[in-house]
Amino acid sequence: MDDKIVCLVEDNGAKRRAVMSQALRVLIVEDSENDALLLVRELRRGGFEPEFRRVDTAEAMDAALTEGTWDLVLSDYSMPHFSGIAALELVKKCGLDLPFIVVSGTIGEDMAVAAMKAGAHDYMMKGNLRRLVSAIDRELREAKVRCQRWQAEAELKRNLERIKVLHEINVAAVSTLDLQAVLQILLEKIDIVFPAFATTVRLFNQQTGELEPVACRNVNEKEWKAISQDGLKGLAKVVLENKIPITVSNVQTDPRSAISHLAVKEGLISFLGVPLIAKEEVLGLISFYAKEKYSFSDREIEFLTTLAGQAAVAIHNAQL
């Protein structure tokens, strides 16, 4: 949802609120079409430009929550075939953190208390909607704060997982000289942080100088090795010649890709290739494939480059 632009202007000696239209996706749980339109009119008067959908059964609301993205739910408390409490439970069941405001014509104090205890964020009477816009403003701000807090907590959790993975790769580098064991640990740890990725490792054969496929995860190993036996070409060549990480938004259509056929078959889309370098020696590369269009963040590229550096040391030690 776009942020509002709010200012105060003078109007006959008094200040009034001037609000530029703000897009708002609102799900209205209401059996009366007229009452729903009254709510929409009130939103427009308050400076919102609502995109709305009216539902009055559990089935219709479940479909709306599944098919659409919403900023807010406005719900009647009691309806012939549904209820505000049941609507609130559906929102919770879907794992959504949406501001939920009860707007009813019959709600009493006991019903209002029950709605708030169930998780509703506010309630008001249909005959008195003066607080509606201010309540929505408040709840949207608080929802944004909650989202930012959860994102920060999730990022902290990811960072702790990545630190743990780097430590375990470092331990593997000094605890075993078995190359296959090192590669197995590497792929297992990557799978913890990026479980939806396919990962492949190709190394230069020290005797022949050929780039050979040695390990993979979440991709058909037999087919990948058959394609990758053809030597240094495609995106692997680009990564190793430049000695820097390379990203590609769609490996299926990129003209430099040497595995486009396999990528289509396996559903591989976005690509990140990172060179494996130890003691200034290029050992090979590790490739990451997302199975949907994915934009690798700078932080993720930095982490995977650090991981590749530690893995390269372990591989170097094992080869020696």
N, C-alpha and C positions, 0 to 999 in steps of 0.2 A: 504494500500500500504506500502511495506517495505521501510525503509529509505535507501538512497543511501550511499555508501562509496566512498568518493571522495578524491583523493590525487594529489599532484603535483610531477612529476618526471622529472629528467633532460634528455633531448633528444638532443644530439649534441649541448650542450651549451645553449639550450632554454628550457623553462619549458612548459610542456604540461599536459593536464588533463587526468588522468587515472580513469576510472569509472567502478566499478564492475556492472554487469547486475542488473537492477532494474525492478521488475515486474510493469507493467503499463496496466491497463484495459482502453482501449480507444475506444470510439464510433466514427466512421468516417462517416460523412454525406457527401456523394460524389457519383455522378452518374457514374464517370469513375473509373473502377476497376484499371486501370493502375496508375492513379493519387493516388489512395488510397495506392497502393503498394509502390509508391515512398515515401509517408509519412511514411509508416512502415519502409522502409529502412533507412530513415533519423533518425527515433527514435532509431533504432538498432545501427546506427553509433554513436549516442549520448550517448549510454550506457544503453538504456532501453531494456527490453525484453517484447514487447507489446503483450497483448492478445486483439485482435481487432474484431470488427464487422462493416461491411459496410452497410449503409442504404441509400435510396434515395427517400423515400416517407414518408409522415406523419404517415401512418399506420405502416410501418416497424419500424420507430423510436419510436413510442408510444409503440410498442410491446417490443422493445429492452430495453427501460427505465423501463418497467414493469417487465420484466423477468430477467434482469441482473443488476449487480452493477458495476458502472463505476467511474473511477478517472478523466476522461477528455473527452471533446468533441472537435473534429476537424471538421470544417464544411466548405464546399464550400459556396459561397455567392448566386450564381444563378445556378439553375438546371432546367431541363425541367418540372419536376413534383413537385418541392419542392424548398425551399429557406432557406438561413441561418437564416434570421429573423424569419421565421416560426418554424425552428428547435429550436431556442432560446426560443420562446414562449412556445414550448412544454416542454422544460426543466423547465421553471418557473411554468408552470401549474402543473407539477408533484411535485413541492415543493423541487426541488433538488438544492443544491449549488455546481455546477460542473464548474470548469474552462472551458470556452468556447472560443475557438480561431478560428477566421475566416481565412481560407487559400484559396485564390481565384486567378484565372488567369486573371480576368477582373475587379476587384474591383478598383474604382476610389476614389478620396479623399472624394467626397460627400457620396459615399456608405460606406466608412470606418467610417466616422463620424456618419452616421445613425446606423451602426452596434454597435458602442461603446455606443451611446445614448440608444440603445435598451437593453444594458447589456452585450455585448461581452467584454471579458477581453483583447483581443489583436487581431491584424489582420496582415497578411503578404501575399506577392505574392507567387504563386507556383514556379515561376522561381527564387526566392531568399529565400531559407529556412535556411539561416545561423543563424537567430535568433530563430529558432523554439525550439531547445532544451533549450536554456537559458530562453525563455519565459515560457516554460512548467515548468522548475525548479521553476521560480519565482511564477507562479500561484499556483502550488501545495503547496508551502510554505505558501502563503497567505491564501489558502483554509484551511490549517491545523490550522493556527492562528484563522481564523473565527470560525472554528469548536470548538476549545478550548474555545473561548470567549462565544459562545452560550451555551456550556456545563456548563460553570461557571455560566452564567446567569440563566440557567434552574435549576441548583443545588441551587442557592440562592433563587429562587422562591419556590422550594420544601421545603427548610428549613423554609421559612416564613410561608408557609401553615402548616407545622408540628408544629411550635411554636403556631400558632393560634389555631390549633386543641387541643394541650395540654392545652392551656389556657381555652378553652371552656369546656373540660372535667373537669378541675379543678373547674370551676364555677359550673358545674352540681353537683360536689361532695358535695358542700356546700349549694346548692340552693334547692335540692329536696331529700326527703327520700323515694320516690316511686321507687322501684326496677325496674319495667318495664320501667319507664320513663328514668332512668339512662342507662339501656341497649339500649333503642331506640336511645338516644343521642350518646352513644358510637358507635353503628353500623353506624349511619348516618355520624359521623365525620370520621370514618375509610374509609367509601365509598368515601369521598371527596379526600382523599390522595391516596387511592388504589382502584379506581373504578372497576378494572377488577378482584378483589379478591372476593372469597367467604369467609365469616367469620362466625364462630360459637362460642357460649359461653356455657360452661357446669359448673354447680356449685354443690358443695356438699349440699345436703339437711341437714339442721341442726338437724332435728328430726330423720331421718332415717340413716344419714351418707352416703347415696348413691349419686353417681355422676349423676346428672340429666341434660338433655338438656333443656336450658331455652330460648335461642334466637339465631337466625341465619339470614343471609342475602346472597342473590344471590345463594341460594341452595334450593332444594325442602324441605320445612320444615317438612312436614308430614313423608316423607321417612327417613329424617335425624333423626328425633326424635324416629322413630320406631327402627332404628338401635342402636341409642345411649342410649336406655333405658336398655341395657344389663349390665350396671355397669362399673366398672373401668377395662379397658383392652386396648389392642392395644397401639397405640402411646400415647394416653392420659395417660396411666399408666406409660410409660417411662418418659414423661414430669414431671408428679407429683411426681414420686419416686425420680427423680434426682433434682427437683426444679430448673431447668434451661431451657432456650429455646432450642428446638430441631428442626433441619431442616431435611427434607427428599426430595431428588430430584424427586422421583416418588412414590406417595402414592398408585398408582394403583398396583404396583408390589412389594412394600416393604412387606416382610413377617410379619412384626409386625402390619400392618394396619388392623383395624377392620371394615373399611368402603370401602374396595377395590371395592366391587360391585357397591356401590353408586358413588364412585369416577369415575369409568368407565362411568356410565350412565350420570353423571353430567359434565364430562370432567375435573375433578379436577386432577391436576398432582403434582405440587410441594407444600410442606407443611412446615409451621412454627407453632410450638406449644409453647405458652408462659404461664407459671403458673401465676395465680392470687393470689398474696400474700399481705396481709395487717396485720401489727402488728405481723409479724412472723407466721401468721395463713394462711394456704393454703385454699383458698376459692374455687378453681376450675381452669379452664384453658380457654384461648381464642386461637382459631386455625385459621390460615390464609391459604387459598388454592389458588394457582395461576392456571389458566386454560390453562397454557402452561408451558413448562419446564423453570423454573425460579431459578436464584441463588440469594438468599437474601444476600445483602451486609451487612457488619458489621455495617454500619451506619443505615441501615433500621432495623436490629435486635435491635440495641441500642434504636432507636426511638420507636419501637413497644413494647419493654420491659418497657420503661419509661411510655408509654401510658397505658400498662397493669397495672403498679403500681398505676397510678392515678385512673384508673377504679376500681381497687381492693379496694382502699380507699372509693370510692363512693358506691360500692356494700356493703362493710362492714358497712358503716353508715346506708344504707337503710335496711340491715338485722337487725341491732340493733334496 
